[in-house]
Amino acid sequence: MDFDSLDFHPSIHRGIQRLGYETMTPIQEQAIPPVLAGRDVMGLAQTGTGKTAVFVLPILQHLVSRSKGKLRALILAPTRELAEQTHEFFISLGSRTNLRFITVYGGVKQGAQITRLKNGVDIVVACPGRLLDFVDQGVIDLSKIEILVLDEADRMFDMGFLPDVRKIIKQLPKKRQTLLFSATMPSDIRKLSNEVLRNPVTVQIDHEMPVEAISHALYPVPQHLKTSLLVALLERMDADSVLVFMRTKHRAKRVGKQLVAAGYKATSLHGNLTHNKRQAAIEGFKNGTYQLLVATDIAARGIDVSSISHVINYDVPHDANIYTHRIGRTGRAAKSGEAFTFVTRDDESVVRDIERTLGTKLDRRLIDGFNYNKPAPPPQAPRSSGPGRREYGQRNQGGKKNKYQHHGYKNKR
């Protein structure tokens, strides 16, 4: 089915043409018609399947001919990266509609968001925490919401947002259209869907399987040689844009700096960055300023870059579902992609789970000429805190208090 077969408003159709949309993806073909018809929909699909258009286009169509400046559509997202990505879709597809959109999330000052809300908006894309703050302050009124979207519902559960989501839903009219999208269906999300969806249409697009356009390979390697292997692999790759996943933000920062020192156009994305730095990293990765983005799983569902040719799992994810979300960043927009995963002996149980999910044994590869037997460097001796590093309130080894404690001083260094 192509987009011309649906009778979208001319202003929306121009946005579709500008983005080059022609043929619908499977989830778009199955879900957009019932959403346009006003049905509740539960969509089970992995990232990279085109689900954002499933709710953006019908929301625009529903509101384009209505009076402007009244909040009628709310999209809840787990991360500000995903919220911004969704906001960009609304701008791209709805720039000719005269509808007003805004993102609402924490980590930035409230003032600008409050001003825009008071000036009147039609669509809000929000993270639950900041939205609840505004509800409590009386800044935002959810009583007229006609369409609610819960995007990446399982991710919101993983991040602990489910209680906030329930509080927000209590503020909404009972008579509304609700759309829920999730890559997986844990019991809590299934329970929530039963509570908030009325006679929903369920659309399931191989939600536990990565897209077929992605090829997979494992690279066995000792932990201490991972960075050296990464550089060696990059030297042998013909890659446009590479996303490297880490388990920890400290490792992401360190490896990002090591890649820059090795001469690569690289940056990192992790939770310790300010909002502006996170946006700069994502935008630089999108526009080609950076060829490599080293990220924690905060980026697994918040980056929509069709040019990503490779995903490298520097660290094996904790489970097969996270693996699916990570590698879903490549093989997008009908392009092929490759997913490489570094594995140590400790990772074998997770690897078996991943292979069961994929339904196939993954290829194990070695790089010719790479020294896999290089010994690990000797462990560094821990820094001695010493008496000059003891803070107010700490005790000496014998249990006696620091002599400066009673006066509220820190020892001089």
VOGU-3710 file (C-alpha; in Angstrom, 3 decimals, decimal comma):
1> mdfdsldfhp> 0,000/0,000/0,000  1,294/3,490/-0,776  0,569/6,750/1,041  -1,381/8,165/-1,904  -4,085/5,596/-1,231  -5,007/7,398/1,990  -6,844/10,694/1,758  -4,564/12,880/3,845  -5,085/16,636/3,976  -3,086/18,417/1,235
11> sihrgiqrlg> -0,850/20,149/3,785  0,053/16,763/5,303  0,482/15,167/1,896  3,105/17,793/1,064  5,036/16,750/4,168  4,847/13,103/3,098  6,220/14,005/-0,330  8,985/16,147/1,161  10,206/13,185/3,239  10,096/10,934/0,191
21> yetmtpiqeq> 7,538/8,530/1,670  5,935/6,312/-0,978  5,290/2,713/0,060  4,189/1,963/3,619  6,086/-0,371/5,913  4,117/-3,382/7,252  3,203/-1,704/10,543  2,148/1,480/8,756  -0,019/-0,473/6,322  -1,734/-2,449/9,081
31> aippvlagrd> -2,023/0,230/11,780  -2,608/3,607/10,090  -6,114/2,785/8,736  -7,561/1,725/12,138  -5,881/4,696/13,836  -7,444/7,023/11,252  -10,775/5,337/11,976  -10,474/6,280/15,662  -9,723/2,784/16,997  -7,399/2,100/19,913
41> vmglaqtgtg> -4,298/0,296/18,683  -1,604/-1,779/20,341  1,470/-1,989/18,128  4,160/-4,579/18,850  7,139/-3,760/16,705  10,861/-3,267/17,074  12,607/0,001/16,385  13,246/0,875/12,775  9,881/-0,365/11,488  8,335/3,049/10,823
51> ktavfvlpil> 5,947/3,121/13,787  6,359/6,855/14,502  4,471/7,750/11,326  1,682/5,419/12,485  0,593/7,954/15,092  2,064/11,228/13,769  0,133/11,193/10,485  -3,309/10,343/11,973  -2,859/12,914/14,763  -2,086/15,603/12,203
61> qhlvsrskgk> -5,050/14,503/10,100  -7,350/14,559/13,143  -6,334/18,063/14,209  -5,533/19,884/10,971  -9,049/21,213/10,431  -9,780/21,939/14,095  -9,345/25,205/15,959  -5,705/25,739/16,860  -3,925/26,362/20,154  -5,786/23,852/22,352
71> lralilaptr> -3,937/20,805/23,673  -5,653/17,738/22,229  -2,868/15,185/21,614  -0,272/13,880/24,081  2,633/11,569/23,284  4,565/10,095/26,227  8,152/9,020/25,548  10,768/7,488/27,883  13,733/9,710/26,917  14,254/13,262/25,728
81> elaeqtheff> 16,126/11,909/22,703  13,064/9,965/21,607  10,830/12,945/22,418  12,953/15,193/20,208  12,975/12,604/17,425  9,172/12,425/17,513  8,942/16,219/17,612  11,073/16,378/14,465  8,615/14,039/12,728  5,756/16,353/13,612
91> islgsrtnlr> 7,691/19,329/12,268  8,655/17,545/9,039  5,205/16,150/8,314  3,105/18,958/9,762  4,986/22,173/9,046  2,225/23,319/6,632  -0,670/22,545/8,986  -0,302/25,586/11,311  -0,488/23,210/14,261  1,787/23,919/17,218
101> fitvyggvkq> 4,042/21,253/18,732  6,275/21,274/21,791  8,557/18,862/23,640  8,443/18,755/27,425  11,216/17,036/29,400  13,580/17,571/32,302  17,253/18,449/32,291  16,567/21,939/30,938  15,081/25,065/32,505  11,306/25,200/32,700
111> gaqitrlkng> 10,874/28,814/31,608  10,895/28,419/27,829  8,614/25,381/27,957  6,143/27,164/30,245  6,038/30,217/27,954  5,247/28,109/24,905  2,587/26,145/26,748  0,893/29,349/27,886  0,918/30,644/24,303  -1,130/27,649/23,239
121> vdivvacpgr> -0,124/24,300/21,705  -1,996/21,511/19,958  0,395/18,579/20,483  2,777/17,840/23,359  5,522/15,214/23,233  6,620/14,696/26,815  8,645/12,663/29,255  6,484/11,710/32,250  8,467/13,403/35,042  8,506/16,970/33,708
131> lldfvdqgvi> 4,926/16,653/32,472  3,742/15,755/35,984  5,657/18,746/37,357  3,711/21,022/35,015  0,423/19,338/35,878  1,104/19,875/39,594  1,999/23,519/38,929  -1,191/24,084/36,957  0,848/24,984/33,867  -0,697/22,334/31,648
141> dlskieilvl> -4,292/21,136/31,370  -4,844/17,563/30,189  -8,628/17,607/30,438  -9,186/18,084/26,688  -6,835/15,364/25,435  -8,437/13,406/22,591  -5,487/11,182/21,601  -2,927/9,613/23,947  0,149/7,797/22,646  2,347/5,657/24,890
151> deadrmfdmg> 5,520/5,219/22,852  8,161/2,641/23,815  5,994/1,546/26,739  8,358/-1,249/27,773  11,253/1,208/27,924  9,204/3,494/30,181  8,619/0,502/32,439  12,341/-0,348/32,452  13,150/3,225/33,484  10,645/3,208/36,336
161> flpdvrkiik> 8,115/5,592/34,763  5,066/3,348/35,061  3,746/4,984/38,297  4,070/8,425/36,679  2,304/7,185/33,554  -0,593/5,945/35,675  -0,831/9,343/37,442  -0,926/11,115/34,086  -3,633/8,817/32,717  -5,845/9,678/35,716
171> qlpkkrqtll> -5,753/13,322/34,570  -7,066/12,477/31,085  -10,650/12,212/29,859  -11,942/8,648/29,868  -13,330/9,172/26,389  -10,250/9,322/24,187  -8,279/7,346/21,621  -5,255/5,531/23,049  -2,334/4,085/21,095  0,317/1,932/22,784
181> fsatmpsdir> 3,566/0,882/21,134  6,100/-1,511/22,596  8,912/-3,686/21,343  8,236/-6,319/24,006  5,241/-7,213/26,143  6,226/-7,846/29,785  3,398/-8,574/32,201  3,225/-5,008/33,571  2,797/-3,546/30,098  0,168/-6,131/29,215
191> klsnevlrnp> -1,713/-5,218/32,396  -1,466/-1,515/31,542  -2,706/-2,145/28,007  -5,731/-3,986/29,380  -6,473/-0,982/31,610  -6,106/1,834/29,072  -7,059/0,333/25,689  -10,667/-0,252/24,677  -11,297/-3,056/22,187  -7,925/-2,410/20,546
201> vtvqidhemp> -6,659/-3,503/17,168  -3,404/-5,405/17,776  -0,685/-5,122/15,144  2,354/-7,327/15,646  5,342/-7,074/13,306  7,925/-9,697/14,332  8,471/-7,671/17,457  11,083/-10,051/18,894  13,101/-10,456/15,690  15,636/-7,986/14,294
211> veaishalyp> 15,080/-6,862/10,721  16,235/-9,277/8,038  18,481/-6,677/6,396  21,003/-7,001/9,256  23,863/-9,515/9,252  25,429/-10,577/12,556  28,865/-11,697/13,740  30,605/-12,350/17,052  34,205/-11,394/17,790  35,642/-13,361/20,748
221> vpqhlktsll> 38,178/-11,232/22,628  39,604/-10,822/26,152  38,138/-7,853/27,998  41,415/-5,922/28,127  41,847/-6,080/24,345  38,430/-4,766/23,349  39,540/-1,227/22,502  42,508/-2,488/20,486  40,183/-4,866/18,621  37,725/-2,048/17,978
231> vallermdad> 40,416/0,072/16,339  41,662/-2,902/14,322  38,130/-3,669/13,150  37,426/-0,051/12,202  40,611/0,016/10,130  39,271/-2,890/8,065  35,691/-1,640/7,678  34,109/0,372/4,901  31,661/2,162/7,150  29,537/5,264/6,697
241> svlvfmrtkh> 28,309/5,701/10,232  29,040/3,451/13,217  27,184/3,244/16,531  29,210/1,623/19,334  27,331/0,471/22,444  28,760/0,332/25,964  27,275/-0,824/29,245  28,569/2,098/31,324  28,778/5,837/30,803  32,344/5,965/32,132
251> rakrvgkqlv> 33,495/3,431/29,549  31,636/5,283/26,790  33,433/8,497/27,694  36,830/6,806/27,902  36,570/4,846/24,652  35,205/7,888/22,847  38,310/9,837/23,812  40,551/6,930/22,786  38,975/6,838/19,324  39,491/10,576/18,910
261> aagykatslh> 43,137/10,120/19,921  43,403/7,387/17,285  42,327/9,882/14,620  38,630/9,063/14,265  35,762/11,562/14,116  34,100/10,259/17,248  31,954/11,481/20,099  30,148/9,898/23,036  26,581/9,930/24,319  25,805/9,054/27,931
271> gnlthnkrqa> 23,832/10,149/30,962  26,460/12,476/32,431  26,211/14,926/29,531  24,116/18,082/29,675  21,116/18,306/27,380  22,932/20,632/24,973  25,932/18,306/24,725  23,716/15,302/24,163  21,859/17,101/21,383  25,149/18,236/19,850
281> aiegfkngty> 26,423/14,650/19,836  23,254/13,340/18,171  23,093/16,145/15,606  26,790/15,787/14,811  26,294/12,065/14,268  23,285/12,685/12,042  24,949/15,297/9,837  28,236/13,422/9,465  30,402/15,611/11,674  31,084/12,428/13,642
291> qllvatdiaa> 31,479/9,050/11,981  31,455/7,194/15,303  29,042/7,585/18,197  29,980/5,707/21,382  26,842/5,394/23,480  25,179/3,707/26,388  21,726/2,185/25,957  20,206/5,630/26,447  20,634/5,891/22,666  19,185/2,514/21,764
301> rgidvssish> 15,724/3,899/21,041  16,353/7,594/20,644  18,356/7,810/17,441  16,812/7,701/13,996  19,694/7,872/11,526  19,034/5,927/8,344  22,700/6,025/7,304  24,022/3,884/10,200  25,874/1,081/8,441  27,233/-0,748/11,495
311> vinydvphda> 26,337/-1,328/15,126  29,171/-2,618/17,301  28,386/-4,042/20,719  31,620/-3,322/22,579  29,858/-4,838/25,582  27,322/-7,636/25,236  23,902/-6,365/26,365  22,258/-7,855/29,432  19,619/-9,743/27,450  18,410/-10,578/23,965
321> niythrigrt> 15,738/-7,865/23,917  18,318/-5,144/24,446  20,380/-6,693/21,662  17,367/-6,393/19,362  16,888/-2,727/20,218  20,560/-1,923/19,765  21,002/-3,485/16,365  17,681/-2,029/15,210  19,613/1,216/14,757  21,069/-0,175/11,511
331> graaksgeaf> 19,392/-1,845/8,520  16,845/0,983/8,360  15,005/2,554/5,445  15,349/-0,595/3,299  19,150/-0,525/3,649  21,382/-3,362/4,789  23,422/-3,197/7,969  25,914/-5,173/10,024  25,962/-5,899/13,749  29,234/-6,941/15,375
341> tfvtrddesv> 29,448/-8,040/19,006  32,588/-8,436/21,142  32,227/-11,429/23,452  34,265/-12,696/26,383  33,990/-16,069/28,105  31,622/-14,540/30,645  29,124/-13,618/27,916  28,289/-17,076/26,617  24,928/-17,451/28,382  23,613/-14,172/26,944
351> vrdiertlgt> 24,979/-15,126/23,519  22,974/-18,356/23,639  19,820/-16,342/24,428  20,529/-14,021/21,492  21,038/-16,969/19,159  17,759/-18,521/20,329  15,991/-15,231/19,609  17,525/-15,012/16,151  16,919/-18,683/15,497  20,443/-19,247/14,215
361> kldrrlidgf> 24,029/-19,807/15,318  26,065/-16,637/14,916  29,323/-16,604/13,025  32,484/-16,331/15,171  35,219/-14,257/13,558  38,879/-13,466/14,221  40,891/-10,634/12,689  44,021/-11,762/10,856  47,188/-10,314/12,331  45,605/-9,246/15,630
371> nynkpapppq> 47,468/-10,374/18,744  44,842/-12,026/20,927  47,499/-13,259/23,382  48,750/-9,874/24,530  48,758/-9,970/28,336  46,634/-7,647/30,405  48,487/-4,718/32,002  49,266/-5,134/35,692  46,576/-3,711/37,957  47,258/-0,238/39,258
381> aprssgpgrr> 47,753/0,121/42,971  44,787/1,908/44,587  45,364/5,552/45,386  46,007/6,010/49,039  43,591/8,445/50,566  46,094/9,362/53,278  45,366/11,712/56,118  45,410/14,693/53,776  42,444/13,284/51,789  40,205/12,450/54,715
391> eygqrnqggk> 36,965/14,385/54,678  35,066/15,884/57,553  33,244/13,187/59,487  35,470/10,287/58,416  37,281/8,096/60,923  40,838/6,888/61,033  41,538/3,175/60,815  41,587/2,872/64,570  38,098/4,257/64,788  39,171/7,695/66,039
401> knkyqhhgyk> 37,581/10,685/64,421  39,498/13,071/62,227  40,686/15,873/64,471  39,057/18,510/62,246  35,677/16,837/62,411  34,232/18,687/65,342  34,838/22,070/63,710  33,347/21,187/60,336  36,638/21,519/58,440  38,094/19,384/55,639
411> nkr> 41,761/18,516/55,944  44,047/20,663/53,841  45,644/18,861/50,889
//
